[in-house]
Amino acid sequence: MSKRYPLAAAMRAFVETSNTFTAADDSIGAGRVAYDALCRHFTPARSGDPHIEDRLLQAPGRNIGLRLYRPLGDAPAGGWPCVLYLHGGGWVVGGLDSHEFVAAPLARDARALVVVADYRLAPEHVFPAAFDDSLAAWDYLQEQAAELGLDPARVVVAGDSAGGNLAAAVCLALVGRNGHAPAGQALIYPALGIEQNLPSYRENADAPLLSSADIALYLRLYAPDPTSHRDPRLAPLAADSLAGLPPAFVAVAEFDPLRDDGRVYAERLREAGVPAHYHLGAGLLHSCLRALDDCPETARLYRAFVDAIRSMHIPADTP
């Protein structure tokens, strides 16, 4: 691994620790148990800052759990800027607890209300279930903005990995809709295309923590119907046009099969006239965000992520 992928000591240690959380067998249930244990290991104890509240969004035919991370102190006069955060996990694992490690510090550092959506998981719920729940969470924030104390004009949609996929797909679905558009999209190593024909899928095919084979498995579980694979709600890069999308921050990891999804997406956004900042995490792997307290390069990626979100939250009419 260290010869093929020249990792810094901190990243090697992160891989070694992550690899201790192995599933007892090949079942989805065992995989979720192992993933949940890994998430707990990398999640600091709660400190009381930010304030955390769980809510239930009642949608047609299902309930969607939401977790709100509210900064301490008084909200701005127009309400809190907000981040709708969609968690990673290949559309198969993860939930309200899995990404507290990033949602809690993000609320403090970005001075924003962070809302994590517990969308339905595959294979029990296949495409477009996760997308539908993510879009429903956006609609809820807009409809309940006053009660939640947020500014509906300053909501950034963010996510990592499969959550980055959902964040980009939600932004694409909102183009041309009445009401407020997202203030921005902030994506970390997102999965944005379905056809694995970009160089990074070959160059990093056997990368630690996420391989090209892993990606193909997650896709089969979430979208088993091949006729859906060119649907922009699943593959935003399949959209005919990216014009009209909100400003973007796209961070990727150098040794990640998904690296070029983010690179191509940023390039296409710029070609469509959309401001897009592309951040290459040198020497990093997929899932490295969990190492933000231990790896300097991951800390730089996280700081760029926070700074981008803060800039997206600046009202358009600010002098």
C-alpha contacts under 8 A as a table, 3 or more apart, distances in Angstrom:
res1	aa1	res2	aa2	distance
1	M	4	R	5.35
1	M	5	Y	5.64
1	M	6	P	7.78
1	M	208	P	7.58
2	S	5	Y	5.09
2	S	6	P	5.10
2	S	7	L	6.02
2	S	12	R	7.81
3	K	6	P	5.83
5	Y	207	A	7.63
5	Y	255	F	7.07
6	P	283	G	7.05
7	L	10	A	7.97
7	L	11	M	5.87
7	L	12	R	6.01
7	L	283	G	5.78
7	L	284	L	7.39
8	A	11	M	5.35
8	A	12	R	6.28
8	A	283	G	7.06
9	A	12	R	5.08
9	A	13	A	6.15
10	A	13	A	5.16
10	A	14	F	6.23
10	A	294	D	6.57
10	A	295	C	5.40
11	M	14	F	4.94
11	M	15	V	6.27
11	M	284	L	7.03
11	M	285	L	7.80
11	M	288	C	7.74
11	M	291	A	7.87
11	M	295	C	6.66
12	R	15	V	5.15
12	R	16	E	6.25
13	A	16	E	5.08
13	A	17	T	6.19
14	F	17	T	5.25
14	F	18	S	6.06
14	F	288	C	7.85
14	F	291	A	6.67
15	V	18	S	5.06
15	V	19	N	6.03
15	V	208	P	7.10
15	V	209	L	7.09
16	E	19	N	5.25
16	E	20	T	6.75
17	T	20	T	5.49
17	T	21	F	7.67
18	S	21	F	5.90
18	S	38	L	6.68
18	S	209	L	7.91
19	N	22	T	6.39
19	N	209	L	7.89
21	F	34	A	5.47
21	F	35	Y	7.12
21	F	37	A	6.91
21	F	38	L	5.88
22	T	31	G	7.73
22	T	34	A	5.77
23	A	26	D	6.95
23	A	30	A	5.24
23	A	31	G	5.08
23	A	33	V	7.19
23	A	34	A	5.15
24	A	30	A	5.80
24	A	31	G	7.70
24	A	34	A	7.87
25	D	30	A	6.01
25	D	31	G	7.59
26	D	30	A	6.81
26	D	31	G	7.00
27	S	30	A	5.31
27	S	31	G	6.29
28	I	31	G	5.05
28	I	32	R	6.23
29	G	32	R	5.17
29	G	33	V	6.32
30	A	33	V	5.07
30	A	34	A	6.30
31	G	34	A	5.23
31	G	35	Y	6.10
31	G	93	V	7.80
32	R	35	Y	4.98
32	R	36	D	5.97
32	R	93	V	5.67
32	R	94	G	7.50
33	V	36	D	5.20
33	V	37	A	6.29
34	A	37	A	5.13
34	A	38	L	6.28
35	Y	38	L	5.05
35	Y	39	C	6.16
35	Y	93	V	7.12
35	Y	94	G	7.43
36	D	39	C	5.01
36	D	40	R	6.23
36	D	94	G	7.15
36	D	98	S	6.59
37	A	40	R	5.16
37	A	41	H	6.31
38	L	41	H	5.15
38	L	42	F	6.56
39	C	42	F	5.36
39	C	43	T	6.17
39	C	97	D	7.66
39	C	98	S	5.25
39	C	99	H	7.41
40	R	43	T	5.14
40	R	97	D	7.96
40	R	98	S	7.31
41	H	44	P	7.95
42	F	101	F	6.84
42	F	290	R	6.31
42	F	291	A	7.87
43	T	99	H	7.95
43	T	100	E	6.58
43	T	101	F	4.68
44	P	101	F	6.52
46	R	49	D	7.60
47	S	50	P	7.64
48	G	51	H	5.90
48	G	52	I	7.94
49	D	71	P	6.69
49	D	72	L	6.34
49	D	104	A	7.75
49	D	108	R	7.29
50	P	69	Y	5.74
50	P	70	R	5.35
50	P	71	P	4.68
50	P	72	L	5.78
50	P	104	A	6.31
50	P	105	P	7.97
50	P	107	A	6.64
50	P	108	R	6.35
51	H	68	L	7.93
51	H	69	Y	5.70
51	H	70	R	5.08
51	H	71	P	6.31
51	H	72	L	6.60
52	I	67	R	6.98
52	I	68	L	5.60
52	I	69	Y	4.77
52	I	70	R	6.39
53	E	67	R	5.75
53	E	68	L	5.09
53	E	69	Y	6.73
54	D	65	G	7.25
54	D	66	L	5.75
54	D	67	R	4.47
54	D	68	L	6.18
55	R	65	G	6.05
55	R	66	L	5.11
55	R	67	R	6.25
55	R	68	L	7.70
56	L	63	N	6.42
56	L	64	I	5.78
56	L	65	G	4.73
56	L	66	L	5.94
57	L	63	N	5.64
57	L	64	I	4.93
57	L	65	G	6.12
57	L	66	L	6.94
57	L	137	A	7.64
57	L	140	Y	7.54
58	Q	62	R	6.56
58	Q	63	N	4.66
58	Q	64	I	6.44
59	A	62	R	5.43
59	A	63	N	5.61
59	A	64	I	7.07
59	A	136	A	7.45
60	P	63	N	7.86
64	I	117	A	7.01
64	I	118	D	5.90
64	I	119	Y	6.24
64	I	120	R	7.78
64	I	133	D	7.01
64	I	137	A	7.96
65	G	96	L	7.57
65	G	117	A	6.10
65	G	118	D	4.99
65	G	119	Y	7.49
66	L	96	L	7.28
66	L	115	V	6.52
66	L	116	V	5.60
66	L	117	A	4.78
66	L	118	D	6.05
67	R	96	L	6.47
67	R	115	V	5.58
67	R	116	V	5.19
67	R	117	A	6.77
68	L	113	L	6.84
68	L	114	V	5.79
68	L	115	V	4.58
68	L	116	V	6.63
69	Y	103	A	7.08
69	Y	104	A	6.22
69	Y	107	A	6.08
69	Y	113	L	5.68
69	Y	114	V	5.00
69	Y	115	V	6.32
70	R	107	A	6.46
70	R	112	A	6.97
70	R	113	L	4.76
70	R	114	V	6.63
71	P	107	A	5.82
71	P	108	R	5.72
71	P	111	R	6.11
71	P	112	A	6.50
71	P	113	L	6.49
75	A	78	G	7.84
75	A	79	G	5.63
75	A	80	W	5.43
75	A	149	G	7.57
76	P	79	G	5.19
76	P	80	W	5.92
78	G	150	L	7.40
78	G	151	D	5.83
79	G	146	A	7.85
79	G	149	G	5.03
79	G	150	L	4.22
79	G	151	D	4.62
80	W	111	R	7.94
80	W	112	A	5.81
80	W	113	L	5.99
80	W	149	G	6.21
80	W	150	L	4.29
80	W	151	D	5.53
81	P	111	R	7.63
81	P	112	A	5.00
81	P	113	L	6.25
81	P	150	L	5.93
81	P	151	D	5.51
81	P	152	P	7.83
81	P	154	R	5.10
81	P	155	V	6.09
81	P	313	H	6.20
82	C	112	A	5.09
82	C	113	L	4.59
82	C	114	V	5.71
82	C	115	V	7.48
82	C	150	L	6.41
82	C	151	D	7.12
82	C	152	P	7.95
82	C	154	R	6.21
82	C	155	V	4.61
82	C	156	V	6.27
83	V	112	A	6.72
83	V	113	L	6.24
83	V	114	V	4.70
83	V	115	V	6.16
83	V	155	V	5.52
83	V	156	V	4.77
83	V	157	V	5.78
83	V	158	A	6.61
84	L	114	V	6.05
84	L	115	V	4.94
84	L	116	V	6.13
84	L	117	A	7.56
84	L	137	A	7.93
84	L	138	W	7.21
84	L	155	V	6.93
84	L	156	V	6.23
84	L	157	V	4.87
84	L	158	A	6.03
85	Y	103	A	7.56
85	Y	114	V	6.71
85	Y	115	V	5.84
85	Y	116	V	4.83
85	Y	117	A	6.82
85	Y	157	V	6.23
85	Y	158	A	4.85
85	Y	159	G	5.25
85	Y	163	G	7.63
85	Y	167	A	7.92
86	L	116	V	5.98
86	L	117	A	6.01
86	L	134	S	7.34
86	L	157	V	7.82
86	L	158	A	6.23
86	L	159	G	4.58
86	L	160	D	7.12
86	L	163	G	4.47
86	L	164	G	6.97
86	L	166	L	6.91
86	L	167	A	6.59
87	H	94	G	6.93
87	H	95	G	7.03
87	H	98	S	7.70
87	H	99	H	6.36
87	H	116	V	7.26
87	H	117	A	7.63
87	H	159	G	5.63
87	H	160	D	6.02
87	H	161	S	7.66
87	H	162	A	7.06
87	H	163	G	4.59
87	H	164	G	7.76
88	G	91	W	6.97
88	G	93	V	7.82
88	G	94	G	6.78
88	G	159	G	6.87
88	G	160	D	5.11
88	G	161	S	4.90
88	G	162	A	4.68
88	G	163	G	4.52
88	G	164	G	7.26
89	G	92	V	5.84
89	G	93	V	4.77
89	G	94	G	5.44
89	G	161	S	7.00
89	G	162	A	6.09
89	G	163	G	7.61
90	G	93	V	6.55
90	G	161	S	7.07
90	G	162	A	5.09
90	G	215	I	7.50
90	G	218	Y	5.47
90	G	219	L	7.69
91	W	94	G	8.00
91	W	121	L	5.55
91	W	122	A	5.93
91	W	130	A	7.13
91	W	162	A	5.86
91	W	163	G	7.82
91	W	218	Y	7.08
91	W	222	Y	6.37
92	V	121	L	5.01
92	V	122	A	4.84
92	V	123	P	6.78
92	V	218	Y	6.99
92	V	221	L	7.55
92	V	222	Y	7.29
93	V	121	L	6.82
94	G	97	D	7.41
94	G	98	S	5.25
94	G	99	H	7.73
95	G	98	S	5.43
95	G	99	H	7.41
95	G	117	A	7.72
95	G	118	D	5.19
95	G	119	Y	7.54
96	L	99	H	6.76
96	L	100	E	7.26
96	L	116	V	6.55
96	L	117	A	6.98
96	L	118	D	5.67
97	D	100	E	5.60
98	S	101	F	7.49
99	H	102	V	5.66
99	H	103	A	6.16
100	E	103	A	4.85
100	E	104	A	5.65
101	F	104	A	6.26
101	F	105	P	7.16
101	F	290	R	7.11
102	V	105	P	5.64
102	V	106	L	5.94
102	V	289	L	7.87
102	V	290	R	7.72
103	A	106	L	5.07
103	A	107	A	6.27
103	A	114	V	6.45
103	A	116	V	7.55
104	A	107	A	5.38
104	A	108	R	6.69
104	A	114	V	7.85
105	P	108	R	5.09
105	P	109	D	5.90
106	L	109	D	5.09
106	L	110	A	5.57
106	L	111	R	7.64
106	L	112	A	7.63
106	L	114	V	7.31
106	L	306	V	6.90
107	A	110	A	5.55
107	A	111	R	5.43
107	A	112	A	5.02
107	A	113	L	5.85
107	A	114	V	5.57
108	R	111	R	5.17
108	R	112	A	7.13
109	D	112	A	7.98
109	D	306	V	6.84
110	A	306	V	5.81
110	A	307	D	7.51
110	A	309	I	6.92
110	A	310	R	5.71
113	L	150	L	7.25
117	A	133	D	7.93
117	A	134	S	6.83
117	A	137	A	6.63
119	Y	129	A	7.70
119	Y	130	A	5.27
119	Y	131	F	7.98
119	Y	133	D	5.32
119	Y	134	S	6.41
120	R	125	H	6.16
120	R	129	A	6.24
120	R	130	A	5.36
120	R	133	D	7.04
121	L	124	E	6.38
121	L	125	H	5.57
121	L	126	V	7.37
121	L	129	A	7.76
121	L	130	A	6.59
121	L	222	Y	7.93
122	A	125	H	4.65
122	A	126	V	5.19
122	A	127	F	7.93
122	A	221	L	5.93
122	A	222	Y	5.08
123	P	126	V	5.67
123	P	221	L	5.04
123	P	222	Y	5.80
125	H	129	A	5.89
125	H	130	A	7.70
125	H	222	Y	7.48
126	V	129	A	5.80
126	V	130	A	7.60
126	V	221	L	7.18
126	V	222	Y	4.79
126	V	223	A	5.89
126	V	224	P	7.62
127	F	130	A	6.51
127	F	131	F	7.20
127	F	222	Y	5.64
127	F	223	A	5.29
127	F	234	L	7.56
128	P	131	F	5.20
128	P	132	D	5.94
128	P	233	R	7.46
128	P	234	L	7.56
129	A	132	D	5.07
129	A	133	D	6.21
130	A	133	D	5.24
130	A	134	S	6.19
130	A	166	L	7.57
131	F	134	S	5.07
131	F	135	L	6.19
131	F	166	L	5.92
131	F	169	A	7.41
131	F	170	V	7.20
131	F	233	R	6.92
131	F	234	L	7.93
132	D	135	L	5.21
132	D	136	A	6.12
133	D	136	A	4.92
133	D	137	A	6.19
134	S	137	A	5.08
134	S	138	W	6.49
134	S	166	L	6.92
134	S	167	A	7.82
134	S	170	V	7.06
135	L	138	W	5.05
135	L	139	D	6.32
135	L	170	V	5.85
136	A	139	D	5.04
136	A	140	Y	6.13
137	A	140	Y	5.03
137	A	141	L	6.35
138	W	141	L	5.28
138	W	142	Q	6.42
139	D	142	Q	5.13
139	D	143	E	6.06
140	Y	143	E	5.09
140	Y	144	Q	5.82
140	Y	145	A	7.93
141	L	144	Q	5.31
141	L	145	A	5.41
141	L	148	L	7.74
141	L	152	P	7.24
142	Q	145	A	5.25
142	Q	152	P	5.54
142	Q	180	H	7.89
144	Q	147	E	5.41
144	Q	148	L	6.04
145	A	148	L	5.10
145	A	149	G	5.92
145	A	150	L	5.16
145	A	151	D	6.46
145	A	152	P	5.85
146	A	149	G	5.07
146	A	150	L	6.38
146	A	151	D	7.76
147	E	150	L	7.97
151	D	154	R	5.48
151	D	155	V	7.15
152	P	155	V	5.99
152	P	180	H	6.75
153	A	180	H	5.61
153	A	181	A	7.16
153	A	182	P	7.23
153	A	183	A	6.70
154	R	182	P	7.00
154	R	183	A	5.26
154	R	312	M	7.70
154	R	313	H	5.42
154	R	314	I	7.87
154	R	315	P	7.34
155	V	182	P	5.50
155	V	183	A	5.44
155	V	184	G	7.38
155	V	313	H	7.43
156	V	182	P	5.51
156	V	183	A	5.11
156	V	184	G	4.78
156	V	185	Q	5.65
156	V	186	A	7.20
156	V	309	I	7.05
156	V	312	M	7.27
156	V	313	H	7.52
157	V	167	A	5.57
157	V	168	A	7.90
157	V	171	C	7.44
157	V	182	P	6.63
157	V	183	A	7.91
157	V	184	G	6.41
157	V	185	Q	4.92
157	V	186	A	6.41
158	A	163	G	7.47
158	A	164	G	6.41
158	A	167	A	5.59
158	A	185	Q	5.58
158	A	186	A	4.55
158	A	187	L	5.56
159	G	162	A	7.58
159	G	163	G	4.34
159	G	164	G	4.12
159	G	165	N	7.58
159	G	166	L	7.46
159	G	167	A	5.93
159	G	186	A	6.73
159	G	187	L	5.33
159	G	188	I	6.32
159	G	190	P	7.70
160	D	163	G	4.76
160	D	164	G	4.42
160	D	165	N	7.69
160	D	187	L	5.82
160	D	188	I	4.47
160	D	189	Y	5.92
160	D	190	P	5.75
161	S	164	G	5.00
161	S	165	N	6.45
161	S	187	L	7.91
161	S	188	I	6.34
161	S	189	Y	5.21
161	S	190	P	4.18
161	S	191	A	5.61
162	A	165	N	4.88
162	A	166	L	6.34
162	A	190	P	6.25
162	A	191	A	5.88
163	G	166	L	4.98
163	G	167	A	6.05
163	G	190	P	7.15
164	G	167	A	4.96
164	G	168	A	6.16
164	G	186	A	7.76
164	G	187	L	4.93
164	G	188	I	6.19
164	G	189	Y	7.07
164	G	190	P	4.40
164	G	191	A	6.62
164	G	192	L	7.89
165	N	168	A	5.39
165	N	169	A	6.16
165	N	190	P	5.38
165	N	191	A	5.12
165	N	192	L	5.43
165	N	234	L	7.42
165	N	235	A	7.57
165	N	236	P	7.49
166	L	169	A	4.97
166	L	170	V	6.02
166	L	233	R	7.74
166	L	234	L	7.80
167	A	170	V	5.22
167	A	171	C	6.32
167	A	185	Q	6.92
167	A	186	A	7.98
167	A	187	L	7.36
168	A	171	C	5.16
168	A	172	L	6.20
168	A	185	Q	6.87
168	A	187	L	7.70
168	A	192	L	7.81
168	A	236	P	6.65
169	A	172	L	5.04
169	A	173	A	6.16
169	A	232	P	6.71
169	A	233	R	5.02
169	A	234	L	6.95
169	A	235	A	7.58
169	A	236	P	5.76
170	V	173	A	5.06
170	V	174	L	6.29
170	V	233	R	7.51
171	C	174	L	5.20
171	C	175	V	6.69
171	C	181	A	7.97
171	C	182	P	6.79
171	C	185	Q	7.31
171	C	245	L	6.53
171	C	246	P	7.27
172	L	175	V	5.54
172	L	232	P	7.89
172	L	233	R	7.86
172	L	236	P	7.36
172	L	242	L	7.45
172	L	245	L	6.39
173	A	233	R	7.41
174	L	177	R	5.31
174	L	181	A	6.73
175	V	181	A	7.38
175	V	244	G	6.13
175	V	245	L	6.36
176	G	244	G	7.86
177	R	181	A	7.82
181	A	246	P	7.50
182	P	185	Q	7.24
182	P	246	P	6.28
183	A	246	P	6.26
183	A	247	P	7.34
183	A	312	M	5.83
183	A	313	H	6.60
184	G	246	P	4.85
184	G	247	P	4.88
184	G	248	A	5.77
184	G	249	F	7.99
184	G	309	I	7.49
184	G	312	M	5.76
185	Q	246	P	6.43
185	Q	247	P	6.31
185	Q	248	A	4.81
185	Q	249	F	6.35
186	A	248	A	5.76
186	A	249	F	4.68
186	A	250	V	6.12
186	A	305	F	7.00
186	A	308	A	7.53
186	A	309	I	6.92
187	L	190	P	5.97
187	L	248	A	7.64
187	L	249	F	6.08
187	L	250	V	4.87
187	L	251	A	6.21
188	I	250	V	5.97
188	I	251	A	4.73
188	I	252	V	5.94
189	Y	250	V	7.37
189	Y	251	A	5.75
189	Y	252	V	4.32
189	Y	253	A	6.36
189	Y	258	L	6.46
189	Y	259	R	6.52
189	Y	262	G	6.56
189	Y	286	H	6.82
190	P	250	V	7.95
190	P	252	V	7.52
190	P	258	L	6.84
190	P	261	D	7.00
190	P	262	G	6.22
191	A	194	I	7.92
191	A	235	A	7.96
191	A	258	L	6.03
191	A	261	D	6.27
191	A	262	G	7.57
192	L	234	L	7.69
192	L	235	A	5.20
192	L	236	P	5.45
192	L	237	L	5.71
192	L	261	D	5.54
192	L	262	G	7.14
192	L	265	Y	7.55
193	G	196	Q	7.50
193	G	234	L	7.84
193	G	235	A	4.64
193	G	236	P	6.48
193	G	237	L	5.29
193	G	238	A	6.81
193	G	261	D	6.31
194	I	219	L	7.96
194	I	229	H	6.29
194	I	230	R	7.64
194	I	234	L	7.87
194	I	235	A	5.88
196	Q	201	Y	6.07
197	N	201	Y	6.87
198	L	201	Y	5.84
198	L	202	R	7.49
198	L	260	D	6.30
198	L	261	D	7.60
199	P	202	R	5.48
199	P	203	E	6.10
199	P	260	D	7.05
200	S	203	E	4.85
200	S	204	N	5.56
200	S	205	A	7.47
200	S	255	F	7.94
200	S	256	D	6.88
200	S	257	P	4.84
200	S	258	L	6.57
200	S	259	R	5.97
200	S	260	D	5.71
201	Y	204	N	5.60
201	Y	205	A	5.26
201	Y	212	S	5.97
201	Y	256	D	7.78
201	Y	257	P	4.27
201	Y	258	L	6.73
202	R	205	A	4.93
202	R	212	S	7.88
202	R	257	P	7.26
203	E	257	P	7.32
204	N	207	A	5.08
204	N	211	S	7.12
204	N	212	S	7.54
204	N	255	F	5.80
204	N	256	D	5.73
204	N	257	P	5.01
205	A	211	S	5.26
205	A	212	S	4.85
205	A	213	A	7.47
205	A	257	P	6.00
206	D	210	L	7.50
206	D	211	S	4.77
206	D	212	S	6.67
206	D	213	A	7.97
207	A	210	L	5.92
207	A	211	S	5.20
207	A	255	F	6.50
207	A	256	D	6.43
207	A	257	P	7.34
207	A	285	L	7.64
208	P	211	S	6.75
208	P	285	L	7.21
209	L	285	L	7.32
209	L	286	H	6.46
209	L	287	S	7.11
210	L	214	D	6.04
210	L	215	I	7.26
210	L	256	D	7.07
210	L	257	P	7.48
210	L	286	H	6.23
211	S	214	D	5.07
211	S	215	I	6.53
211	S	256	D	7.69
211	S	257	P	6.52
212	S	215	I	5.14
212	S	216	A	6.35
212	S	257	P	5.96
213	A	216	A	5.08
213	A	217	L	6.25
214	D	217	L	5.11
214	D	218	Y	6.30
215	I	218	Y	5.20
215	I	219	L	6.20
216	A	219	L	5.11
216	A	220	R	6.27
217	L	220	R	5.15
217	L	221	L	6.37
218	Y	221	L	5.15
218	Y	222	Y	6.18
219	L	222	Y	5.15
219	L	223	A	5.52
219	L	224	P	7.13
220	R	223	A	5.40
220	R	224	P	4.69
221	L	224	P	5.94
223	A	226	P	7.12
223	A	228	S	6.90
223	A	229	H	7.39
225	D	228	S	5.84
225	D	229	H	7.58
226	P	229	H	5.41
227	T	230	R	7.07
228	S	231	D	5.30
228	S	234	L	7.34
229	H	234	L	6.59
229	H	235	A	6.72
230	R	234	L	7.27
230	R	235	A	6.21
230	R	238	A	5.69
231	D	234	L	5.45
231	D	235	A	5.94
231	D	236	P	7.67
231	D	238	A	6.79
231	D	239	A	7.66
232	P	235	A	4.58
232	P	236	P	4.35
232	P	237	L	6.87
232	P	238	A	5.44
232	P	239	A	5.19
233	R	236	P	6.19
235	A	238	A	5.45
235	A	239	A	7.54
236	P	239	A	5.53
237	L	261	D	8.00
237	L	265	Y	6.61
239	A	242	L	6.79
241	S	272	A	7.39
242	L	245	L	6.09
242	L	268	R	7.05
242	L	269	L	5.97
242	L	272	A	6.02
243	A	269	L	7.19
243	A	272	A	4.95
243	A	273	G	6.71
243	A	274	V	6.77
244	G	272	A	7.96
244	G	274	V	7.11
245	L	269	L	7.88
245	L	274	V	6.54
246	P	274	V	6.82
246	P	275	P	7.83
247	P	274	V	5.86
247	P	275	P	4.92
247	P	276	A	5.78
247	P	312	M	7.63
248	A	266	A	7.66
248	A	274	V	7.68
248	A	275	P	6.33
248	A	276	A	4.56
248	A	277	H	6.23
249	F	276	A	5.77
249	F	277	H	4.83
249	F	278	Y	6.19
249	F	279	H	7.62
249	F	305	F	7.13
249	F	308	A	6.45
250	V	262	G	6.09
250	V	263	R	7.80
250	V	266	A	6.75
250	V	276	A	7.30
250	V	277	H	6.13
250	V	278	Y	4.94
250	V	279	H	6.10
251	A	262	G	7.05
251	A	278	Y	5.88
251	A	279	H	4.47
251	A	280	L	5.91
251	A	281	G	6.96
251	A	301	L	7.14
251	A	305	F	7.72
252	V	256	D	7.71
252	V	258	L	7.65
252	V	259	R	5.33
252	V	262	G	6.31
252	V	263	R	7.77
252	V	278	Y	7.93
252	V	279	H	6.34
252	V	280	L	5.24
252	V	281	G	5.82
253	A	256	D	5.54
253	A	259	R	5.94
253	A	280	L	6.07
253	A	281	G	4.71
253	A	282	A	6.64
253	A	283	G	7.10
253	A	284	L	4.80
253	A	285	L	5.21
253	A	286	H	5.98
253	A	288	C	7.89
254	E	259	R	6.30
254	E	280	L	6.39
254	E	281	G	5.75
254	E	282	A	5.37
254	E	283	G	5.56
254	E	284	L	5.46
254	E	285	L	6.56
255	F	259	R	7.29
255	F	283	G	6.52
255	F	284	L	5.96
255	F	285	L	5.13
255	F	286	H	7.34
256	D	259	R	5.26
256	D	284	L	7.80
256	D	285	L	5.52
256	D	286	H	5.44
257	P	260	D	7.41
258	L	261	D	5.33
258	L	262	G	7.05
259	R	262	G	5.75
259	R	263	R	6.56
260	D	263	R	4.68
260	D	264	V	5.83
261	D	264	V	5.46
261	D	265	Y	6.10
262	G	265	Y	5.05
262	G	266	A	6.15
262	G	278	Y	7.76
263	R	266	A	5.32
263	R	267	E	6.28
263	R	278	Y	6.88
264	V	267	E	5.00
264	V	268	R	6.08
265	Y	268	R	5.17
265	Y	269	L	6.10
266	A	269	L	5.09
266	A	270	R	6.32
266	A	276	A	5.64
266	A	277	H	7.03
266	A	278	Y	6.23
267	E	270	R	5.29
267	E	271	E	6.27
267	E	276	A	7.89
268	R	271	E	4.96
268	R	272	A	6.18
269	L	272	A	5.04
269	L	273	G	6.39
269	L	274	V	5.03
269	L	275	P	6.96
269	L	276	A	6.38
270	R	273	G	5.00
270	R	274	V	5.04
270	R	275	P	5.89
270	R	276	A	6.10
271	E	274	V	7.36
279	H	301	L	7.32
279	H	304	A	7.96
281	G	284	L	5.52
281	G	297	E	6.65
281	G	298	T	7.11
281	G	301	L	6.36
282	A	297	E	7.05
283	G	297	E	7.88
284	L	288	C	6.40
284	L	297	E	7.43
284	L	298	T	7.30
285	L	288	C	5.49
286	H	289	L	7.96
287	S	290	R	6.35
288	C	291	A	5.39
288	C	292	L	7.29
288	C	298	T	6.54
289	L	292	L	5.44
289	L	298	T	6.18
289	L	302	Y	7.37
290	R	293	D	7.82
291	A	294	D	5.22
291	A	295	C	5.68
291	A	298	T	6.49
291	A	299	A	7.91
292	L	295	C	5.74
292	L	296	P	7.33
292	L	298	T	5.00
292	L	299	A	4.73
292	L	302	Y	6.90
293	D	296	P	7.79
293	D	299	A	6.63
294	D	299	A	7.86
295	C	298	T	5.31
295	C	299	A	6.24
296	P	299	A	4.94
296	P	300	R	6.27
297	E	300	R	5.06
297	E	301	L	6.37
298	T	301	L	4.97
298	T	302	Y	6.18
299	A	302	Y	5.06
299	A	303	R	6.11
300	R	303	R	5.09
300	R	304	A	6.19
301	L	304	A	5.18
301	L	305	F	6.20
302	Y	305	F	4.91
302	Y	306	V	6.23
303	R	306	V	5.10
303	R	307	D	6.08
304	A	307	D	5.08
304	A	308	A	6.04
305	F	308	A	5.23
305	F	309	I	6.35
306	V	309	I	5.18
306	V	310	R	6.18
307	D	310	R	5.11
307	D	311	S	6.23
308	A	311	S	5.17
308	A	312	M	6.23
309	I	312	M	5.00
309	I	313	H	6.28
310	R	313	H	5.14
310	R	314	I	6.78
311	S	314	I	5.40
312	M	315	P	7.89
314	I	318	T	6.92
315	P	318	T	5.44
